[in-house]
Amino acid sequence: MGGMHVDAKTALDTKIRPKLEESFGTGMTDAILSAYAQQLGVSLNLPTRDQYVQLAEAVASDTRVREMWGFSKAKFQALAWKGALRN
């Protein structure tokens, strides 16, 4: 697929958030991201690479996400999100 590799904040805002919003809308997306950010001690405003990866994995493991997308798609999506990061 290729595409641009970006920093963690940009990846969160341009990869994870829009994908969740397509399925869940803004309110639920904010709730999902906030819950995991709090649980993991991650800043949504300035996540580190490691925090972004943790967040991507947590969101993809969320019951609501798995029910909406299915296990395989959620797992694939986590890989795609992690692959968006700049090395």
PyMOL commands that set and color helices and strands:
alter all, ss='L'
color gray80, all
select helices_A, chain A and resi 8-40+49-61+63-69+71-83
alter helices_A, ss='H'
color red, helices_A
deselect
rebuild
show_as cartoon
